[in-house]
Amino acid sequence: MASLPLKGKLVVSLEQAVAAPYCSSRLADAGARVIKIERAEGDFARGYDSAVHGESAYFVWLNRGKESLVLNIKNKDDASLLQTIISKSDVFIQNLAPGAAARSGLDSRVLRSRYPRLITVDISGYGQSDEYAEMKAYDLLIQAETGLCSVTGRPEGPGRVGVSACDIACGMYAYMAVLEAIIDREHTGKGTSIKTSLFEGMADWMNVPLLTYDYAGKIPNRVGLNHPSIAPYGAYPTADKSEVLISIQNEREWTRFCLEVLERSDMIEDQRFCNNELRCKNRKALNKILNKVFGSTSRTVLLEKLRCAGIAFGEVNDVEGLSHHSALRRVEVDSPTGKVSMVAPPVTMDETPRVLGPIPAIGQHSEEIRREFSV
């Protein structure tokens, strides 16, 4: 088994929902000991659904490898216990409602003044500095606020990205920042204050449409299963009513596509289509031609032509298609209600898959953690 780089590190996370649990779960995957602080009723994400052996799909995905400690942080003794655990920790993460951590004596500035080696992570909805700082925030709200919905969906109207993109982006950035802070502490001996938000994470992902607006005065159109600034890059129906998505990234590929797939050499130098900007400008005329060719070709024949021409393509799968996809790697994780087969971590190191820890029941580790950290 490959070594776990964060083995020996202690993380305590006062967390709920998705963003902070994403960050701490990846720290756990890398070998850190993660103590998850929960209310008596548990992280509310436990109740999002009951899809996986009666447990929430969100929760089993984001809480593998953690220990669950039930605390009432308004209780004096529990608050004291939490301070004791934090004093021995490498990382403290929180994504409570705005102001809740500070009211509970868990302000990151105060904690780092007490424990200089501590790395603190404050995850919020909109950041710490303007009138939005006190607003509650959830994934779809941030998708709307950042303009993500405006560039998602079909021309008829905005759409929601079908997974928790803002939460995941924020959790990923928090995880990366923690790793940087751990490396920095090896040189300085001091911890770091990390602050990030759902809005900031998705705003970074929105850089291309934002730059296009700021510098070209253009707001990208919603184009469904098409790319807004590359053509042809989208989905087209075949003769047997399936959809195949193709992507042409440069003029060499365009030439091969015209010759070997469309069998239309005249289109290579056609002044409507001879470079990407012109193809985007004349997308309607281009799509009419492609729909005619693809619509009269069976999926099997079309895929073989694309493969032989070296053209990038993909089939438009649903979730069932993903579940049976040959490229999907899975890993089995224990949970209180049975074994769960989930997507394996997307990175392998030294060709060795990691064994992921089990998903905790509410307060499963409370008694032993209280004994360990009792003073």
Secondary structure as UniProt FT lines:
FT   TURN            5..8
FT   STRAND          10..14
FT   HELIX           19..29
FT   TURN            30..31
FT   STRAND          33..38
FT   TURN            40..41
FT   HELIX           44..47
FT   TURN            53..54
FT   HELIX           57..62
FT   TURN            64..65
FT   STRAND          66..70
FT   TURN            73..74
FT   HELIX           76..87
FT   STRAND          91..94
FT   TURN            98..99
FT   HELIX           100..103
FT   TURN            104..105
FT   HELIX           108..114
FT   TURN            116..117
FT   STRAND          119..124
FT   HELIX           131..134
FT   HELIX           139..145
FT   TURN            146..148
FT   HELIX           149..151
FT   TURN            155..156
FT   HELIX           165..188
FT   STRAND          193..197
FT   HELIX           198..205
FT   HELIX           207..216
FT   STRAND          233..237
FT   TURN            239..240
FT   STRAND          243..247
FT   HELIX           251..256
FT   HELIX           257..262
FT   HELIX           265..267
FT   TURN            271..273
FT   HELIX           276..281
FT   HELIX           283..295
FT   HELIX           299..309
FT   STRAND          312..315
FT   HELIX           319..323
FT   TURN            326..327
FT   STRAND          330..335
FT   TURN            336..337
FT   STRAND          338..343
FT   TURN            350..351
FT   TURN            362..365
FT   HELIX           366..373
//
